[in-house]
């Protein structure tokens, strides 16, 4: 049984971390479909 969970991550108010660093961090927990932060 193959279950696909789409991980849409919203990170608020983190200006000091660039997108690539955030993606590398969250990819430890699985695939990222979308990463949002303001």
mmJSON file of the N, C-alpha and C atoms, coordinates in Angstrom:
{"data_MODEL":{"atom_site":{
"group_PDB":["ATOM","ATOM","ATOM","ATOM","ATOM","ATOM","ATOM","ATOM","ATOM","ATOM","ATOM","ATOM","ATOM","ATOM","ATOM","ATOM","ATOM","ATOM","ATOM","ATOM","ATOM","ATOM","ATOM","ATOM","ATOM","ATOM","ATOM","ATOM","ATOM","ATOM","ATOM","ATOM","ATOM","ATOM","ATOM","ATOM","ATOM","ATOM","ATOM","ATOM","ATOM","ATOM","ATOM","ATOM","ATOM","ATOM","ATOM","ATOM","ATOM","ATOM","ATOM","ATOM","ATOM","ATOM","ATOM","ATOM","ATOM","ATOM","ATOM","ATOM","ATOM","ATOM","ATOM","ATOM","ATOM","ATOM","ATOM","ATOM","ATOM","ATOM","ATOM","ATOM","ATOM","ATOM","ATOM","ATOM","ATOM","ATOM","ATOM","ATOM","ATOM","ATOM","ATOM","ATOM","ATOM","ATOM","ATOM","ATOM","ATOM","ATOM","ATOM","ATOM","ATOM","ATOM","ATOM","ATOM","ATOM","ATOM","ATOM","ATOM","ATOM","ATOM","ATOM","ATOM","ATOM","ATOM","ATOM","ATOM","ATOM","ATOM","ATOM","ATOM","ATOM","ATOM"],
"id":[1,2,3,4,5,6,7,8,9,10,11,12,13,14,15,16,17,18,19,20,21,22,23,24,25,26,27,28,29,30,31,32,33,34,35,36,37,38,39,40,41,42,43,44,45,46,47,48,49,50,51,52,53,54,55,56,57,58,59,60,61,62,63,64,65,66,67,68,69,70,71,72,73,74,75,76,77,78,79,80,81,82,83,84,85,86,87,88,89,90,91,92,93,94,95,96,97,98,99,100,101,102,103,104,105,106,107,108,109,110,111,112,113,114],
"type_symbol":["N","C","C","N","C","C","N","C","C","N","C","C","N","C","C","N","C","C","N","C","C","N","C","C","N","C","C","N","C","C","N","C","C","N","C","C","N","C","C","N","C","C","N","C","C","N","C","C","N","C","C","N","C","C","N","C","C","N","C","C","N","C","C","N","C","C","N","C","C","N","C","C","N","C","C","N","C","C","N","C","C","N","C","C","N","C","C","N","C","C","N","C","C","N","C","C","N","C","C","N","C","C","N","C","C","N","C","C","N","C","C","N","C","C"],
"label_atom_id":["N","CA","C","N","CA","C","N","CA","C","N","CA","C","N","CA","C","N","CA","C","N","CA","C","N","CA","C","N","CA","C","N","CA","C","N","CA","C","N","CA","C","N","CA","C","N","CA","C","N","CA","C","N","CA","C","N","CA","C","N","CA","C","N","CA","C","N","CA","C","N","CA","C","N","CA","C","N","CA","C","N","CA","C","N","CA","C","N","CA","C","N","CA","C","N","CA","C","N","CA","C","N","CA","C","N","CA","C","N","CA","C","N","CA","C","N","CA","C","N","CA","C","N","CA","C","N","CA","C","N","CA","C"],
"label_alt_id":[null,null,null,null,null,null,null,null,null,null,null,null,null,null,null,null,null,null,null,null,null,null,null,null,null,null,null,null,null,null,null,null,null,null,null,null,null,null,null,null,null,null,null,null,null,null,null,null,null,null,null,null,null,null,null,null,null,null,null,null,null,null,null,null,null,null,null,null,null,null,null,null,null,null,null,null,null,null,null,null,null,null,null,null,null,null,null,null,null,null,null,null,null,null,null,null,null,null,null,null,null,null,null,null,null,null,null,null,null,null,null,null,null,null],
"label_comp_id":["UNK","UNK","UNK","UNK","UNK","UNK","UNK","UNK","UNK","UNK","UNK","UNK","UNK","UNK","UNK","UNK","UNK","UNK","UNK","UNK","UNK","UNK","UNK","UNK","UNK","UNK","UNK","UNK","UNK","UNK","UNK","UNK","UNK","UNK","UNK","UNK","UNK","UNK","UNK","UNK","UNK","UNK","UNK","UNK","UNK","UNK","UNK","UNK","UNK","UNK","UNK","UNK","UNK","UNK","UNK","UNK","UNK","UNK","UNK","UNK","UNK","UNK","UNK","UNK","UNK","UNK","UNK","UNK","UNK","UNK","UNK","UNK","UNK","UNK","UNK","UNK","UNK","UNK","UNK","UNK","UNK","UNK","UNK","UNK","UNK","UNK","UNK","UNK","UNK","UNK","UNK","UNK","UNK","UNK","UNK","UNK","UNK","UNK","UNK","UNK","UNK","UNK","UNK","UNK","UNK","UNK","UNK","UNK","UNK","UNK","UNK","UNK","UNK","UNK"],
"label_asym_id":["A","A","A","A","A","A","A","A","A","A","A","A","A","A","A","A","A","A","A","A","A","A","A","A","A","A","A","A","A","A","A","A","A","A","A","A","A","A","A","A","A","A","A","A","A","A","A","A","A","A","A","A","A","A","A","A","A","A","A","A","A","A","A","A","A","A","A","A","A","A","A","A","A","A","A","A","A","A","A","A","A","A","A","A","A","A","A","A","A","A","A","A","A","A","A","A","A","A","A","A","A","A","A","A","A","A","A","A","A","A","A","A","A","A"],
"label_entity_id":["1","1","1","1","1","1","1","1","1","1","1","1","1","1","1","1","1","1","1","1","1","1","1","1","1","1","1","1","1","1","1","1","1","1","1","1","1","1","1","1","1","1","1","1","1","1","1","1","1","1","1","1","1","1","1","1","1","1","1","1","1","1","1","1","1","1","1","1","1","1","1","1","1","1","1","1","1","1","1","1","1","1","1","1","1","1","1","1","1","1","1","1","1","1","1","1","1","1","1","1","1","1","1","1","1","1","1","1","1","1","1","1","1","1"],
"label_seq_id":[1,1,1,2,2,2,3,3,3,4,4,4,5,5,5,6,6,6,7,7,7,8,8,8,9,9,9,10,10,10,11,11,11,12,12,12,13,13,13,14,14,14,15,15,15,16,16,16,17,17,17,18,18,18,19,19,19,20,20,20,21,21,21,22,22,22,23,23,23,24,24,24,25,25,25,26,26,26,27,27,27,28,28,28,29,29,29,30,30,30,31,31,31,32,32,32,33,33,33,34,34,34,35,35,35,36,36,36,37,37,37,38,38,38],
"pdbx_PDB_ins_code":[null,null,null,null,null,null,null,null,null,null,null,null,null,null,null,null,null,null,null,null,null,null,null,null,null,null,null,null,null,null,null,null,null,null,null,null,null,null,null,null,null,null,null,null,null,null,null,null,null,null,null,null,null,null,null,null,null,null,null,null,null,null,null,null,null,null,null,null,null,null,null,null,null,null,null,null,null,null,null,null,null,null,null,null,null,null,null,null,null,null,null,null,null,null,null,null,null,null,null,null,null,null,null,null,null,null,null,null,null,null,null,null,null,null],
"Cartn_x":[0.851,0.0,0.884,0.748,1.613,0.812,1.159,0.449,1.36,0.861,1.626,1.064,1.901,1.484,2.185,1.441,2.033,2.347,3.599,4.041,4.126,3.193,3.229,3.602,4.752,5.312,5.216,4.671,4.648,5.499,6.482,7.354,7.192,6.766,6.497,7.653,7.906,8.821,10.231,10.75,12.161,12.854,13.431,14.135,15.619,16.122,17.561,18.026,17.082,17.43,16.979,17.886,17.53,16.756,16.105,15.228,15.963,17.177,17.892,18.185,18.533,18.804,17.541,16.419,15.149,14.768,14.946,14.597,15.462,16.761,17.641,17.238,16.828,16.414,15.146,14.123,12.845,12.877,13.803,13.885,14.326,14.868,15.18,13.915,12.774,11.519,10.725,11.229,10.512,10.476,9.768,9.682,8.889,9.29,8.608,7.863,6.568,5.804,5.849,5.715,5.72,6.297,7.057,7.652,7.361,6.639,6.257,6.828,7.358,7.65,7.649,7.381,7.283,8.516],
"Cartn_y":[-1.186,0.0,1.232,2.014,3.179,4.44,5.11,6.335,7.525,8.458,9.675,10.817,11.348,12.504,13.721,14.746,15.973,16.894,17.222,18.069,19.501,20.309,21.735,22.442,23.08,23.652,25.162,25.739,27.2,27.612,28.439,28.926,30.431,30.955,32.384,33.14,34.304,35.276,34.738,34.078,33.675,34.333,35.493,36.185,35.825,35.327,35.127,33.822,32.964,31.68,31.671,31.321,31.34,30.077,30.116,29.028,27.693,27.711,26.451,25.788,26.595,26.038,25.441,26.144,25.627,24.337,24.288,23.081,21.906,22.134,21.061,20.559,21.481,21.091,20.254,20.736,20.037,18.76,18.653,17.433,16.24,16.487,15.383,14.638,15.329,14.722,14.181,14.344,13.83,14.846,14.465,15.341,16.595,17.672,18.948,19.282,19.535,19.973,21.484,22.158,23.614,24.121,25.183,25.788,27.282,27.743,29.154,29.827,31.014,31.851,33.294,34.176,35.589,36.351],
"Cartn_z":[0.0,0.0,0.0,-1.048,-1.21,-0.932,0.149,0.533,0.253,-0.547,-0.827,-0.004,0.857,1.642,1.092,0.807,0.28,1.441,1.555,2.65,2.174,2.631,2.333,3.626,3.604,4.823,4.767,5.817,5.922,7.105,6.837,7.892,7.945,9.068,9.17,9.803,9.268,9.859,10.059,9.041,9.086,7.902,8.136,7.064,7.045,8.183,8.29,7.657,7.271,6.682,5.23,4.326,2.91,2.534,1.377,0.957,0.864,0.341,0.167,1.502,2.507,3.827,4.423,4.268,4.779,4.077,2.75,2.008,2.454,2.617,3.051,4.426,5.298,6.643,6.608,5.878,5.891,5.073,4.119,3.325,4.163,5.354,6.253,6.651,6.608,7.036,5.858,4.645,3.482,2.366,1.319,0.155,0.467,-0.138,0.038,-1.247,-1.137,-2.301,-2.415,-1.287,-1.317,-0.006,-0.104,1.083,1.036,2.035,2.063,3.3,3.129,4.29,3.854,4.809,4.457,4.906],
"occupancy":[1.0,1.0,1.0,1.0,1.0,1.0,1.0,1.0,1.0,1.0,1.0,1.0,1.0,1.0,1.0,1.0,1.0,1.0,1.0,1.0,1.0,1.0,1.0,1.0,1.0,1.0,1.0,1.0,1.0,1.0,1.0,1.0,1.0,1.0,1.0,1.0,1.0,1.0,1.0,1.0,1.0,1.0,1.0,1.0,1.0,1.0,1.0,1.0,1.0,1.0,1.0,1.0,1.0,1.0,1.0,1.0,1.0,1.0,1.0,1.0,1.0,1.0,1.0,1.0,1.0,1.0,1.0,1.0,1.0,1.0,1.0,1.0,1.0,1.0,1.0,1.0,1.0,1.0,1.0,1.0,1.0,1.0,1.0,1.0,1.0,1.0,1.0,1.0,1.0,1.0,1.0,1.0,1.0,1.0,1.0,1.0,1.0,1.0,1.0,1.0,1.0,1.0,1.0,1.0,1.0,1.0,1.0,1.0,1.0,1.0,1.0,1.0,1.0,1.0],
"B_iso_or_equiv":[0.0,0.0,0.0,0.0,0.0,0.0,0.0,0.0,0.0,0.0,0.0,0.0,0.0,0.0,0.0,0.0,0.0,0.0,0.0,0.0,0.0,0.0,0.0,0.0,0.0,0.0,0.0,0.0,0.0,0.0,0.0,0.0,0.0,0.0,0.0,0.0,0.0,0.0,0.0,0.0,0.0,0.0,0.0,0.0,0.0,0.0,0.0,0.0,0.0,0.0,0.0,0.0,0.0,0.0,0.0,0.0,0.0,0.0,0.0,0.0,0.0,0.0,0.0,0.0,0.0,0.0,0.0,0.0,0.0,0.0,0.0,0.0,0.0,0.0,0.0,0.0,0.0,0.0,0.0,0.0,0.0,0.0,0.0,0.0,0.0,0.0,0.0,0.0,0.0,0.0,0.0,0.0,0.0,0.0,0.0,0.0,0.0,0.0,0.0,0.0,0.0,0.0,0.0,0.0,0.0,0.0,0.0,0.0,0.0,0.0,0.0,0.0,0.0,0.0],
"pdbx_formal_charge":[null,null,null,null,null,null,null,null,null,null,null,null,null,null,null,null,null,null,null,null,null,null,null,null,null,null,null,null,null,null,null,null,null,null,null,null,null,null,null,null,null,null,null,null,null,null,null,null,null,null,null,null,null,null,null,null,null,null,null,null,null,null,null,null,null,null,null,null,null,null,null,null,null,null,null,null,null,null,null,null,null,null,null,null,null,null,null,null,null,null,null,null,null,null,null,null,null,null,null,null,null,null,null,null,null,null,null,null,null,null,null,null,null,null],
"auth_seq_id":[1,1,1,2,2,2,3,3,3,4,4,4,5,5,5,6,6,6,7,7,7,8,8,8,9,9,9,10,10,10,11,11,11,12,12,12,13,13,13,14,14,14,15,15,15,16,16,16,17,17,17,18,18,18,19,19,19,20,20,20,21,21,21,22,22,22,23,23,23,24,24,24,25,25,25,26,26,26,27,27,27,28,28,28,29,29,29,30,30,30,31,31,31,32,32,32,33,33,33,34,34,34,35,35,35,36,36,36,37,37,37,38,38,38],
"auth_comp_id":["UNK","UNK","UNK","UNK","UNK","UNK","UNK","UNK","UNK","UNK","UNK","UNK","UNK","UNK","UNK","UNK","UNK","UNK","UNK","UNK","UNK","UNK","UNK","UNK","UNK","UNK","UNK","UNK","UNK","UNK","UNK","UNK","UNK","UNK","UNK","UNK","UNK","UNK","UNK","UNK","UNK","UNK","UNK","UNK","UNK","UNK","UNK","UNK","UNK","UNK","UNK","UNK","UNK","UNK","UNK","UNK","UNK","UNK","UNK","UNK","UNK","UNK","UNK","UNK","UNK","UNK","UNK","UNK","UNK","UNK","UNK","UNK","UNK","UNK","UNK","UNK","UNK","UNK","UNK","UNK","UNK","UNK","UNK","UNK","UNK","UNK","UNK","UNK","UNK","UNK","UNK","UNK","UNK","UNK","UNK","UNK","UNK","UNK","UNK","UNK","UNK","UNK","UNK","UNK","UNK","UNK","UNK","UNK","UNK","UNK","UNK","UNK","UNK","UNK"],
"auth_asym_id":["A","A","A","A","A","A","A","A","A","A","A","A","A","A","A","A","A","A","A","A","A","A","A","A","A","A","A","A","A","A","A","A","A","A","A","A","A","A","A","A","A","A","A","A","A","A","A","A","A","A","A","A","A","A","A","A","A","A","A","A","A","A","A","A","A","A","A","A","A","A","A","A","A","A","A","A","A","A","A","A","A","A","A","A","A","A","A","A","A","A","A","A","A","A","A","A","A","A","A","A","A","A","A","A","A","A","A","A","A","A","A","A","A","A"],
"auth_atom_id":["N","CA","C","N","CA","C","N","CA","C","N","CA","C","N","CA","C","N","CA","C","N","CA","C","N","CA","C","N","CA","C","N","CA","C","N","CA","C","N","CA","C","N","CA","C","N","CA","C","N","CA","C","N","CA","C","N","CA","C","N","CA","C","N","CA","C","N","CA","C","N","CA","C","N","CA","C","N","CA","C","N","CA","C","N","CA","C","N","CA","C","N","CA","C","N","CA","C","N","CA","C","N","CA","C","N","CA","C","N","CA","C","N","CA","C","N","CA","C","N","CA","C","N","CA","C","N","CA","C","N","CA","C"],
"pdbx_PDB_model_num":[1,1,1,1,1,1,1,1,1,1,1,1,1,1,1,1,1,1,1,1,1,1,1,1,1,1,1,1,1,1,1,1,1,1,1,1,1,1,1,1,1,1,1,1,1,1,1,1,1,1,1,1,1,1,1,1,1,1,1,1,1,1,1,1,1,1,1,1,1,1,1,1,1,1,1,1,1,1,1,1,1,1,1,1,1,1,1,1,1,1,1,1,1,1,1,1,1,1,1,1,1,1,1,1,1,1,1,1,1,1,1,1,1,1]
}}}
